[in-house]
Amino acid sequence: MKGKTFTILIGALLVCMFIFKFIVFYTTAGISMISFSFPFSLLFFGMVMYLIFSNRRWSIRKKWGWYLAWNVLVSALMFIDLYYNSYFDQFPVIALLGQLSMLDHLQKTMAKMFNIAFVVILMDLPVLVVLTVKKVPFSIPKCVVARVGTVAIMAVYLLTVVLPTTPVDMVTALQRSEIFSFHGHDVRNFLTGYNSVQALEALAENGDTKESMSEVSKSQYHGLAKGRNLIVVQLESFQNFLIGASYEGQVITPNLNRLLQEDTLYFDHYYQQIGKGSTSDAEFASQNSFLPVMYGQSYTRFMDNAFYGLPWIMRENGYSATAFHGYVGEFWNRDEAYPQQGFEDFYSAEDFVVNDDNTVGWGLGDESFFRQSVSVMKSLPKPFYSFLITLTSHNPYDITDRYEGIQLRPEQEDTLFGNYLNAVHYTDAAIGTFLSQLKQEGLYDNSIIVFYGDHFGLKATDEENQEQMSAFLGHTYDYDEMFNIPLIVHIPGSGVSETISTAGGQIDFMPTIVDLMGYNDSVRVALGKNILTQEEGFVVSQAYMLKGSFITDDIAFEISKDGIFEHSRAWDLHTREAIEDIEPFREQYEKALQFVDLSTAMLEQNYMQFTCNVPVERLPVNGVRGLMERAGSSGSDLGDYEDLP
């Protein structure tokens, strides 16, 4: 009797430990405990446990060894999933293993993401090690029917959850949010390919769709900036709530605010459309009018694709095209990807003067970066297209050792919110210096100068951010405001000033800018639209708000994490009220799904190379060496440079 009682106690201990483990996991991941995911995870884990301990051919030591190995594997998977989910609100996929080399650059950001739950899910492992070393006698009574039934259940699970390509509600929920189903389905996709050939076949049958993708409508401002230099600045982690805002009487972005007063088109309902490539995806979407993919980093996965985005269009019309960034060139694979994107030259940290005096935060401070970049720009062949990416306002935003432009309340010092306000205030000050230098060098009057944010700075699902941002805004901080980034188009001397509130996303950037430049006919493919001509905006999302989510001029719709439409939510952007009846949004939800699939399929099939009749002499040369040889420049001549005092 004692032996039976002991067996029951050990079994109860094991069951309690793995139930607790999954409770912590799904609670921390933000997945409902009453969804399909939690019970299915318990079922699958329990079945594996049963198969191990009911095996009469194995010794006690072997059983404990296999069970410990199984727990270590699951614990490691949970740890990685939670760490990744804490930033992206999604689980990672196998294809992202190619980005492991970037972890060295992200140490400070990762440290800020740490959660005690990451350790809690590992707490059962020491107990299991002791039980294994002690070879504690434990086995589950043999039951042939139960064994056969368990194997049968696992087979059905595998065939219905992991392998199917036509999901129903429950299968969709499991594939999106249940740990074993998600990773099993991902392995299948990784082995068979992530692309959607069906979307391309539908495109081939729809001539109207193909024609609309190659046409950029003309607005009342068509050609307003024709012949001017094009200067585009992508601002790191820059959200739209900053524009015009003050903190304790201190204006956060005085220089950008000043731009809005004249000669500026301001798009105040403009949204990020990034994937897993963060800043680089913002570039990719903006330059090419394609959505980035969610199973890898676009600059790496599609490095050898043919593109004909903004850099190539500008070059076709007589412009030089140069990119500038104050960080190392290999980060996000920029040094290899930019030639394919159409940039003739790329100035990175290796080409700039970077020292202790001008390093702020992650690397070269924005003010010095702008000064050195203008020194290059003044010598570029004109007209030129210059694309600049700032760095200083990068998470975790802690630059108080070098700059304290915003005086914070004591309770907000050393918080992400407080540090963020200070960092973006620094970037705005650097923008003021940048504009002054453009004027001094005679580059200001004959240029169109564009600023836009790459992505959010403060995550809405972070408890501290949510509390402080909601207090700052006066209402609940939600995804629409998290995604909302500024798009500011300044055309000196144009006499045009307007705030445009039509919803637009980063894939709309290229067609909108091309229209202002007057080069609409040069566009081969643009999945985005010219915001200046749209009566109503439609912006799809696939990161944070998952695939199927969208934002319009009036509402935001977020598909549930389990992928089931009926579990989703929507809210009114004007009243901030929840919308109870979401059924009217089903058609737009399906449109958003199809749109993402179409963009993915076009990238996977290298659609630009085979379909768009890009002139042969304008096709990119594979690899960085070919284009750099053609350009005849190493990108290292900075000309005169005056360092910061």
C-alpha positions as CSV (number, residue, x, y, z in Angstrom):
1,M,0.0,0.0,0.0
2,K,2.9,2.3,0.8
3,G,4.4,1.8,-2.6
4,K,1.0,2.6,-4.3
5,T,0.6,5.7,-2.2
6,F,4.2,6.8,-3.0
7,T,3.5,6.3,-6.7
8,I,0.4,8.4,-6.5
9,L,2.2,11.2,-4.7
10,I,5.0,11.3,-7.3
11,G,2.5,11.2,-10.1
12,A,0.5,14.1,-8.4
13,L,3.8,16.1,-8.0
14,L,4.7,15.7,-11.7
15,V,1.2,16.6,-12.9
16,C,1.0,19.6,-10.6
17,M,4.4,20.8,-11.8
18,F,3.6,20.7,-15.5
19,I,0.2,22.2,-15.0
20,F,1.8,25.1,-13.1
21,K,4.4,25.4,-15.8
22,F,1.8,25.8,-18.5
23,I,-0.4,28.2,-16.4
24,V,2.6,30.5,-16.0
25,F,3.5,30.2,-19.7
26,Y,0.1,31.1,-21.1
27,T,-0.6,33.7,-18.6
28,T,2.7,35.5,-19.3
29,A,2.2,35.1,-23.0
30,G,-1.2,36.8,-22.8
31,I,-3.1,33.8,-24.1
32,S,-6.5,33.1,-22.4
33,M,-6.6,30.1,-20.1
34,I,-10.1,29.2,-21.4
35,S,-8.9,29.0,-25.0
36,F,-8.1,25.7,-26.8
37,S,-4.4,26.1,-26.2
38,F,-4.1,25.4,-22.5
39,P,-6.0,22.1,-22.4
40,F,-4.4,20.8,-25.6
41,S,-0.9,21.6,-24.2
42,L,-1.7,19.7,-21.0
43,L,-3.1,16.8,-23.1
44,F,-0.1,16.5,-25.3
45,F,2.4,16.9,-22.5
46,G,0.6,14.4,-20.4
47,M,0.5,11.9,-23.2
48,V,4.2,12.1,-23.6
49,M,4.6,11.6,-19.9
50,Y,2.4,8.6,-20.0
51,L,4.2,7.0,-22.9
52,I,7.5,7.4,-21.1
53,F,6.5,6.1,-17.7
54,S,4.3,3.2,-18.9
55,N,7.1,1.7,-20.9
56,R,7.9,-1.6,-19.1
57,R,11.0,-2.2,-21.2
58,W,12.8,0.8,-19.8
59,S,14.6,1.0,-16.5
60,I,13.7,3.6,-13.9
61,R,16.8,5.5,-14.7
62,K,16.0,5.5,-18.4
63,K,12.5,6.7,-17.8
64,W,13.6,9.6,-15.6
65,G,16.3,10.4,-18.1
66,W,13.9,10.7,-21.0
67,Y,11.3,12.6,-19.0
68,L,14.0,15.1,-17.8
69,A,15.2,15.5,-21.4
70,W,11.6,16.1,-22.5
71,N,11.1,18.7,-19.8
72,V,14.4,20.5,-20.7
73,L,13.3,20.7,-24.3
74,V,9.9,22.1,-23.4
75,S,11.3,24.5,-20.9
76,A,13.9,25.8,-23.3
77,L,11.1,26.3,-25.9
78,M,8.9,28.1,-23.4
79,F,11.8,30.3,-22.3
80,I,12.6,31.3,-25.9
81,D,8.9,31.8,-26.7
82,L,8.3,34.0,-23.7
83,Y,11.4,36.1,-24.2
84,Y,10.5,36.7,-27.9
85,N,6.8,37.2,-27.2
86,S,7.6,39.9,-24.5
87,Y,8.6,42.2,-27.4
88,F,6.8,40.9,-30.5
89,D,3.6,39.5,-29.0
90,Q,4.2,36.4,-31.1
91,F,6.2,33.2,-30.9
92,P,9.4,32.9,-33.0
93,V,9.7,30.8,-36.1
94,I,12.6,28.6,-37.2
95,A,13.5,31.0,-40.1
96,L,14.5,33.6,-37.5
97,L,17.5,31.5,-36.4
98,G,19.4,33.4,-39.1
99,Q,19.1,36.5,-36.9
100,L,20.9,35.0,-33.9
101,S,24.0,36.9,-34.9
102,M,22.2,40.1,-33.9
103,L,21.8,39.2,-30.3
104,D,25.1,40.7,-29.5
105,H,23.8,44.1,-30.6
106,L,20.6,43.8,-28.6
107,Q,21.9,43.0,-25.1
108,K,20.6,46.2,-23.4
109,T,17.2,45.9,-25.0
110,M,16.9,42.2,-24.0
111,A,17.9,43.0,-20.4
112,K,14.9,45.4,-20.2
113,M,12.6,42.7,-21.5
114,F,13.4,40.3,-18.6
115,N,10.5,38.9,-16.6
116,I,10.6,36.7,-13.5
117,A,8.2,34.3,-15.2
118,F,11.1,33.3,-17.5
119,V,12.8,31.8,-14.5
120,V,9.6,30.4,-12.9
121,I,9.0,28.1,-15.8
122,L,12.4,26.5,-15.2
123,M,11.9,25.9,-11.5
124,D,10.7,22.3,-11.9
125,L,14.0,21.2,-13.5
126,P,16.1,21.0,-10.3
127,V,13.3,18.8,-8.8
128,L,13.4,16.5,-11.8
129,V,17.2,16.3,-11.7
130,V,17.0,15.1,-8.1
131,L,14.3,12.6,-8.9
132,T,16.4,11.3,-11.9
133,V,19.7,11.1,-9.9
134,K,18.0,9.3,-7.0
135,K,16.3,7.0,-9.5
136,V,13.0,7.3,-7.5
137,P,10.8,4.4,-8.4
138,F,7.9,5.5,-10.4
139,S,5.9,4.0,-13.2
140,I,2.4,4.2,-14.7
141,P,0.5,0.8,-14.7
142,K,0.5,-0.8,-18.1
143,C,-2.8,-0.6,-19.9
144,V,-2.7,-1.7,-23.5
145,V,-6.0,0.1,-24.3
146,A,-4.6,3.3,-22.8
147,R,-1.3,3.0,-24.7
148,V,-3.0,2.3,-28.0
149,G,-5.5,5.1,-27.3
150,T,-2.7,7.6,-26.4
151,V,-0.8,6.8,-29.7
152,A,-4.1,7.1,-31.6
153,I,-4.8,10.5,-30.0
154,M,-1.3,11.7,-30.8
155,A,-1.7,10.6,-34.4
156,V,-5.0,12.4,-34.8
157,Y,-3.4,15.5,-33.1
158,L,-0.6,15.4,-35.6
159,L,-2.8,15.0,-38.6
160,T,-5.4,17.5,-37.7
161,V,-3.4,20.3,-36.0
162,V,0.1,20.3,-37.3
163,L,-0.2,19.2,-40.9
164,P,-3.5,20.6,-42.3
165,T,-3.5,23.4,-44.8
166,T,-7.2,24.2,-44.6
167,P,-7.8,25.2,-41.0
168,V,-11.1,25.3,-39.1
169,D,-11.6,27.5,-36.1
170,M,-10.1,25.1,-33.5
171,V,-7.1,24.2,-35.7
172,T,-6.5,27.8,-36.5
173,A,-6.5,28.7,-32.8
174,L,-4.0,25.9,-32.0
175,Q,-1.7,26.7,-34.8
176,R,-1.5,30.3,-33.7
177,S,-1.3,30.1,-30.0
178,E,-0.7,26.5,-28.7
179,I,3.0,25.9,-28.2
180,F,3.3,22.4,-29.6
181,S,0.9,23.0,-32.5
182,F,2.5,26.4,-33.4
183,H,6.1,25.0,-33.6
184,G,4.9,21.7,-35.3
185,H,3.1,23.7,-37.9
186,D,6.1,26.0,-38.3
187,V,8.4,23.0,-38.9
188,R,6.1,21.9,-41.6
189,N,6.1,25.3,-43.2
190,F,9.8,25.6,-42.9
191,L,10.3,22.3,-44.7
192,T,7.7,22.8,-47.4
193,G,7.9,26.6,-47.9
194,Y,6.1,29.6,-46.4
195,N,5.0,31.0,-49.6
196,S,1.4,31.1,-51.0
197,V,1.4,30.0,-54.6
198,Q,-2.4,30.2,-54.6
199,A,-2.3,34.0,-54.1
200,L,0.0,34.3,-57.2
201,E,-2.4,32.2,-59.2
202,A,-5.3,34.4,-58.2
203,L,-3.2,37.4,-59.3
204,A,-2.5,35.9,-62.7
205,E,-6.2,35.5,-63.3
206,N,-7.0,39.1,-62.1
207,G,-5.9,41.5,-64.7
208,D,-7.5,44.4,-62.9
209,T,-5.4,43.8,-59.8
210,K,-2.2,43.6,-61.8
211,E,-3.0,46.8,-63.6
212,S,-3.9,48.7,-60.4
213,M,-0.6,47.7,-58.8
214,S,1.4,49.3,-61.6
215,E,-0.6,52.6,-61.6
216,V,-0.1,55.4,-59.1
217,S,-2.9,57.9,-59.2
218,K,-2.1,61.5,-59.6
219,S,-3.1,64.0,-56.9
220,Q,-3.5,67.8,-56.9
221,Y,0.1,67.9,-55.7
222,H,1.5,65.8,-58.5
223,G,5.0,66.9,-59.4
224,L,5.1,69.6,-56.7
225,A,8.7,68.6,-55.8
226,K,9.8,67.6,-59.3
227,G,13.5,68.1,-59.9
228,R,14.3,68.8,-56.2
229,N,16.8,66.8,-54.2
230,L,14.9,64.1,-52.2
231,I,16.0,63.8,-48.5
232,V,14.2,61.1,-46.5
233,V,14.9,60.7,-42.8
234,Q,13.6,57.6,-41.0
235,L,13.4,58.4,-37.3
236,E,14.1,55.6,-34.8
237,S,11.2,54.6,-32.6
238,F,9.3,57.8,-33.3
239,Q,5.6,57.9,-32.5
240,N,3.1,60.4,-33.6
241,F,1.7,61.3,-30.2
242,L,5.0,63.3,-29.7
243,I,4.1,65.8,-32.4
244,G,2.7,69.0,-30.8
245,A,2.8,67.4,-27.3
246,S,4.3,68.9,-24.1
247,Y,5.4,67.3,-20.9
248,E,5.2,69.4,-17.7
249,G,5.2,72.5,-19.9
250,Q,8.2,71.4,-22.0
251,V,7.6,71.0,-25.7
252,I,8.9,67.6,-26.8
253,T,9.5,68.2,-30.5
254,P,9.8,71.9,-31.1
255,N,11.7,71.6,-34.4
256,L,9.3,69.2,-36.0
257,N,6.4,71.3,-34.7
258,R,7.9,74.3,-36.4
259,L,8.0,72.5,-39.7
260,L,4.3,72.0,-39.7
261,Q,3.6,75.7,-39.7
262,E,4.4,76.2,-43.4
263,D,5.3,74.4,-46.6
264,T,4.5,71.0,-45.1
265,L,2.1,68.1,-45.7
266,Y,1.5,66.3,-42.4
267,F,0.0,62.8,-42.4
268,D,-1.3,62.3,-38.8
269,H,-3.0,58.9,-39.3
270,Y,0.1,57.1,-40.7
271,Y,1.0,53.7,-39.3
272,Q,3.9,51.2,-39.1
273,Q,3.7,48.0,-41.1
274,I,6.8,46.2,-39.9
275,G,7.4,42.4,-39.5
276,K,10.1,40.7,-37.6
277,G,12.8,42.9,-39.1
278,S,11.9,46.0,-37.0
279,T,13.7,49.1,-38.4
280,S,14.9,47.3,-41.5
281,D,11.3,46.3,-42.3
282,A,10.2,49.9,-42.1
283,E,12.8,50.7,-44.7
284,F,11.9,47.7,-46.8
285,A,8.1,48.5,-46.8
286,S,8.7,52.3,-47.4
287,Q,11.2,51.9,-50.3
288,N,9.4,49.0,-52.1
289,S,5.7,49.2,-51.3
290,F,5.8,45.5,-50.2
291,L,4.9,44.1,-46.8
292,P,7.8,42.5,-45.0
293,V,7.3,38.8,-44.1
294,M,6.8,37.4,-40.6
295,Y,9.1,34.4,-40.8
296,G,12.4,36.1,-41.3
297,Q,14.2,39.4,-42.0
298,S,13.4,40.7,-45.5
299,Y,16.8,42.2,-46.2
300,T,18.3,38.7,-45.7
301,R,15.6,36.4,-47.1
302,F,15.1,38.4,-50.3
303,M,18.6,39.7,-50.7
304,D,18.9,38.3,-54.2
305,N,15.4,39.3,-55.4
306,A,15.0,42.0,-58.1
307,F,13.4,45.2,-56.7
308,Y,12.3,48.4,-58.4
309,G,11.5,50.6,-55.5
310,L,12.1,54.3,-54.7
311,P,16.0,54.2,-55.1
312,W,15.7,52.6,-58.6
313,I,12.9,54.9,-59.6
314,M,14.9,58.0,-58.6
315,R,18.0,56.7,-60.5
316,E,15.9,56.1,-63.6
317,N,15.0,59.8,-63.5
318,G,18.6,61.0,-63.2
319,Y,19.1,61.0,-59.4
320,S,22.0,59.5,-57.4
321,A,20.9,57.3,-54.5
322,T,22.8,57.1,-51.2
323,A,21.9,55.7,-47.8
324,F,23.3,56.8,-44.4
325,H,23.1,55.1,-41.0
326,G,25.2,55.6,-37.9
327,Y,25.5,52.0,-36.9
328,V,27.6,49.1,-38.3
329,G,26.9,48.3,-41.9
330,E,26.3,44.5,-41.3
331,F,23.4,45.1,-38.9
332,W,20.1,43.9,-40.5
333,N,22.3,42.9,-43.5
334,R,22.1,46.4,-44.9
335,D,25.6,46.3,-46.5
336,E,24.6,43.3,-48.6
337,A,20.9,44.3,-49.2
338,Y,21.3,47.9,-50.2
339,P,22.7,47.3,-53.6
340,Q,19.7,45.2,-54.5
341,Q,17.5,48.0,-53.2
342,G,19.1,50.4,-55.6
343,F,21.4,52.4,-53.4
344,E,24.7,53.2,-55.1
345,D,26.5,54.0,-51.9
346,F,26.0,53.3,-48.2
347,Y,27.7,55.3,-45.4
348,S,27.7,53.4,-42.1
349,A,29.6,53.6,-38.8
350,E,32.7,52.2,-40.5
351,D,32.7,55.3,-42.7
352,F,31.9,58.0,-40.1
353,V,34.1,59.5,-37.4
354,V,32.8,57.8,-34.3
355,N,34.5,58.5,-30.9
356,D,33.7,58.9,-27.2
357,D,32.7,62.6,-27.7
358,N,30.0,61.9,-30.3
359,T,28.7,58.5,-29.1
360,V,25.2,58.8,-27.6
361,G,23.3,55.7,-26.7
362,W,23.7,52.9,-29.2
363,G,26.4,54.6,-31.2
364,L,27.0,57.7,-33.3
365,G,24.7,60.4,-31.9
366,D,22.1,61.8,-34.3
367,E,23.5,65.4,-34.2
368,S,27.0,64.3,-35.3
369,F,25.4,61.8,-37.7
370,F,23.5,64.6,-39.4
371,R,26.5,66.9,-39.6
372,Q,28.7,64.3,-41.2
373,S,26.0,63.2,-43.6
374,V,25.4,66.7,-44.8
375,S,29.1,67.0,-45.4
376,V,28.7,64.0,-47.8
377,M,25.5,65.2,-49.3
378,K,26.9,68.6,-50.4
379,S,29.3,66.7,-52.7
380,L,26.8,64.3,-54.2
381,P,25.9,64.5,-57.9
382,K,22.7,66.5,-58.1
383,P,19.8,65.9,-58.1
384,F,20.3,63.3,-55.3
385,Y,18.2,61.0,-53.2
386,S,19.6,60.7,-49.7
387,F,18.1,58.2,-47.2
388,L,19.1,58.7,-43.6
389,I,18.3,56.5,-40.7
390,T,18.7,57.9,-37.2
391,L,19.8,55.9,-34.2
392,T,19.9,57.7,-30.8
393,S,16.2,57.3,-29.9
394,H,16.6,53.5,-29.9
395,N,15.3,51.3,-27.1
396,P,16.2,51.3,-24.2
397,Y,16.5,55.2,-24.7
398,D,18.9,55.7,-21.7
399,I,21.0,58.6,-22.8
400,T,20.8,60.6,-19.6
401,D,24.6,60.4,-19.1
402,R,24.9,62.5,-22.3
403,Y,21.7,64.5,-22.6
404,E,18.9,65.6,-20.3
405,G,16.7,67.9,-22.3
406,I,13.4,67.0,-20.6
407,Q,13.1,67.5,-16.8
408,L,11.1,64.5,-15.5
409,R,9.0,64.1,-12.5
410,P,10.9,62.0,-9.9
411,E,8.6,59.0,-10.2
412,Q,9.2,58.9,-14.0
413,E,13.0,59.1,-13.8
414,D,14.7,55.9,-15.0
415,T,11.5,54.7,-16.5
416,L,11.2,53.7,-20.2
417,F,8.6,56.4,-20.7
418,G,10.7,59.1,-19.2
419,N,13.9,58.0,-21.0
420,Y,11.9,57.8,-24.2
421,L,10.8,61.4,-24.0
422,N,14.3,62.6,-23.3
423,A,15.7,60.6,-26.2
424,V,13.2,61.8,-28.8
425,H,13.7,65.4,-27.6
426,Y,17.4,64.9,-28.3
427,T,16.6,63.6,-31.8
428,D,14.4,66.6,-32.4
429,A,17.2,69.0,-31.4
430,A,19.5,67.2,-33.8
431,I,16.8,67.7,-36.6
432,G,17.0,71.4,-35.9
433,T,20.7,71.4,-36.4
434,F,20.3,69.3,-39.5
435,L,17.9,71.7,-41.1
436,S,20.2,74.7,-40.2
437,Q,23.1,72.9,-41.8
438,L,21.1,72.2,-45.0
439,K,20.4,75.9,-45.2
440,Q,24.1,76.8,-44.7
441,E,25.2,74.4,-47.4
442,G,22.6,75.7,-49.9
443,L,20.7,72.3,-50.0
444,Y,17.5,73.4,-48.2
445,D,15.6,75.5,-50.7
446,N,15.9,73.0,-53.6
447,S,15.0,69.9,-51.6
448,I,12.0,68.0,-50.4
449,I,12.7,66.9,-46.9
450,V,10.7,64.0,-45.5
451,F,10.6,62.6,-41.9
452,Y,8.7,59.5,-40.7
453,G,8.9,57.1,-37.8
454,D,10.1,53.6,-38.3
455,H,8.0,52.0,-35.6
456,F,6.7,52.4,-32.0
457,G,8.8,53.3,-29.1
458,L,6.6,52.3,-26.2
459,K,4.8,48.9,-26.3
460,A,1.2,49.1,-25.3
461,T,1.1,45.7,-23.7
462,D,3.9,46.6,-21.2
463,E,2.2,47.3,-17.9
464,E,4.3,50.3,-17.0
465,N,4.1,51.8,-20.4
466,Q,0.4,51.3,-20.5
467,E,-0.1,53.0,-17.1
468,Q,2.1,56.0,-17.9
469,M,1.0,56.5,-21.5
470,S,-2.7,56.2,-20.6
471,A,-2.1,58.9,-18.0
472,F,-0.2,61.1,-20.5
473,L,-2.9,60.7,-23.2
474,G,-5.9,60.9,-21.0
475,H,-7.3,57.6,-22.3
476,T,-6.3,53.9,-22.6
477,Y,-3.2,53.5,-24.7
478,D,-4.0,51.0,-27.5
479,Y,-2.4,49.5,-30.6
480,D,-3.6,52.2,-33.0
481,E,-1.7,54.9,-31.1
482,M,1.3,52.5,-30.6
483,F,1.4,52.0,-34.4
484,N,0.8,55.6,-35.3
485,I,4.0,57.3,-36.6
486,P,4.4,60.7,-38.1
487,L,4.9,61.3,-41.8
488,I,6.0,64.9,-42.4
489,V,6.7,66.1,-46.0
490,H,8.4,69.5,-46.0
491,I,8.7,71.3,-49.4
492,P,10.3,74.7,-48.8
493,G,8.8,77.6,-50.7
494,S,5.9,75.5,-52.0
495,G,3.2,77.4,-50.1
496,V,1.4,74.2,-49.5
497,S,0.4,73.3,-45.9
498,E,-2.1,70.7,-45.0
499,T,-2.9,68.0,-42.4
500,I,-4.0,64.8,-44.1
501,S,-6.0,62.4,-41.9
502,T,-6.6,59.6,-44.4
503,A,-5.2,56.4,-42.9
504,G,-2.0,55.2,-44.6
505,G,0.8,52.8,-43.9
506,Q,4.5,52.4,-44.8
507,I,3.7,50.6,-48.0
508,D,1.9,53.8,-49.1
509,F,5.1,55.8,-48.7
510,M,6.7,55.1,-52.1
511,P,3.6,55.8,-54.3
512,T,2.9,59.0,-52.3
513,I,6.4,60.4,-52.6
514,V,6.7,59.3,-56.3
515,D,3.5,61.3,-57.0
516,L,5.0,64.4,-55.4
517,M,8.2,64.0,-57.4
518,G,6.1,63.6,-60.6
519,Y,7.5,60.1,-61.5
520,N,4.3,58.1,-61.3
521,D,4.9,56.4,-64.7
522,S,8.2,54.9,-63.4
523,V,6.4,52.7,-60.9
524,R,6.4,49.0,-61.9
525,V,4.6,47.6,-58.9
526,A,3.3,49.2,-55.7
527,L,1.0,47.3,-53.3
528,G,0.4,50.6,-51.5
529,K,-1.7,53.5,-52.6
530,N,-1.1,57.2,-53.0
531,I,-2.5,58.5,-49.7
532,L,-3.1,61.9,-51.4
533,T,-5.8,60.5,-53.7
534,Q,-7.5,58.0,-51.3
535,E,-11.0,58.8,-50.1
536,E,-10.7,56.2,-47.3
537,G,-7.6,54.6,-45.9
538,F,-7.0,50.9,-45.2
539,V,-3.9,49.7,-43.4
540,V,-3.2,46.0,-42.8
541,S,-1.2,44.7,-39.9
542,Q,0.6,41.5,-39.2
543,A,2.9,42.2,-36.3
544,Y,1.6,42.8,-32.7
545,M,-1.9,43.1,-34.2
546,L,-1.7,39.8,-36.1
547,K,-2.5,38.9,-39.7
548,G,-6.1,39.8,-40.5
549,S,-6.0,43.0,-38.4
550,F,-6.4,46.4,-40.0
551,I,-7.0,50.1,-39.3
552,T,-9.2,52.5,-41.3
553,D,-9.9,56.2,-40.9
554,D,-12.5,55.4,-38.2
555,I,-11.9,52.0,-36.6
556,A,-9.2,49.5,-35.7
557,F,-9.8,45.8,-35.8
558,E,-7.6,43.3,-34.0
559,I,-7.9,39.6,-34.9
560,S,-7.8,37.4,-31.8
561,K,-4.5,35.7,-30.9
562,D,-6.2,32.4,-31.5
563,G,-7.1,33.5,-35.1
564,I,-10.8,33.1,-34.6
565,F,-12.8,36.0,-36.0
566,E,-15.6,35.8,-33.4
567,H,-13.0,36.2,-30.6
568,S,-11.6,39.4,-32.1
569,R,-12.2,43.0,-31.1
570,A,-12.7,46.4,-32.7
571,W,-12.8,49.9,-31.4
572,D,-13.8,53.4,-32.6
573,L,-10.8,55.6,-33.1
574,H,-12.7,58.8,-32.4
575,T,-14.6,57.8,-29.2
576,R,-12.1,55.1,-28.1
577,E,-15.2,52.9,-27.4
578,A,-15.3,49.2,-28.0
579,I,-17.5,48.1,-30.9
580,E,-19.6,45.1,-29.8
581,D,-20.8,43.9,-33.3
582,I,-17.7,43.1,-35.3
583,E,-19.5,41.1,-38.0
584,P,-19.6,44.1,-40.4
585,F,-15.8,43.9,-40.5
586,R,-15.5,40.4,-41.8
587,E,-15.1,41.4,-45.4
588,Q,-12.3,43.8,-44.5
589,Y,-10.7,41.1,-42.3
590,E,-10.7,38.7,-45.3
591,K,-9.3,41.4,-47.5
592,A,-6.4,42.0,-45.0
593,L,-5.6,38.2,-45.0
594,Q,-5.5,38.1,-48.8
595,F,-3.4,41.2,-49.0
596,V,-0.7,39.8,-46.8
597,D,-0.7,36.5,-48.7
598,L,-0.4,38.3,-52.0
599,S,2.6,40.4,-50.8
600,T,4.3,37.3,-49.4
601,A,3.7,35.3,-52.5
602,M,5.1,38.1,-54.8
603,L,8.3,38.2,-52.7
604,E,8.8,34.5,-52.5
605,Q,8.3,34.1,-56.2
606,N,10.5,37.1,-57.1
607,Y,7.6,38.6,-58.9
608,M,9.5,41.8,-59.9
609,Q,12.1,39.9,-61.9
610,F,9.8,37.8,-64.0
611,T,6.7,39.8,-64.4
612,C,7.2,43.5,-64.5
613,N,9.4,44.1,-67.6
614,V,12.1,46.0,-65.6
615,P,14.6,47.3,-68.1
616,V,17.6,45.0,-68.1
617,E,20.1,47.8,-67.5
618,R,18.2,48.7,-64.3
619,L,18.1,45.3,-62.8
620,P,20.2,45.0,-59.7
621,V,23.5,43.1,-59.8
622,N,23.5,40.2,-57.3
623,G,25.8,41.0,-54.3
624,V,27.4,44.2,-53.1
625,R,30.6,43.9,-55.1
626,G,29.1,44.3,-58.5
627,L,27.2,47.5,-57.8
628,M,30.0,49.1,-55.8
629,E,32.3,48.4,-58.8
630,R,29.8,50.0,-61.1
631,A,29.4,53.0,-58.8
632,G,33.2,53.4,-58.6
633,S,33.0,54.5,-55.0
634,S,33.9,52.9,-51.6
635,G,31.7,55.3,-49.7
636,S,34.6,56.4,-47.4
637,D,35.2,60.0,-48.5
638,L,33.5,62.3,-46.0
639,G,35.0,65.6,-47.1
640,D,35.4,68.3,-44.5
641,Y,34.0,67.5,-41.1
642,E,33.6,69.7,-38.0
643,D,33.1,67.6,-34.9
644,L,30.7,68.6,-32.1
645,P,32.2,70.9,-29.5
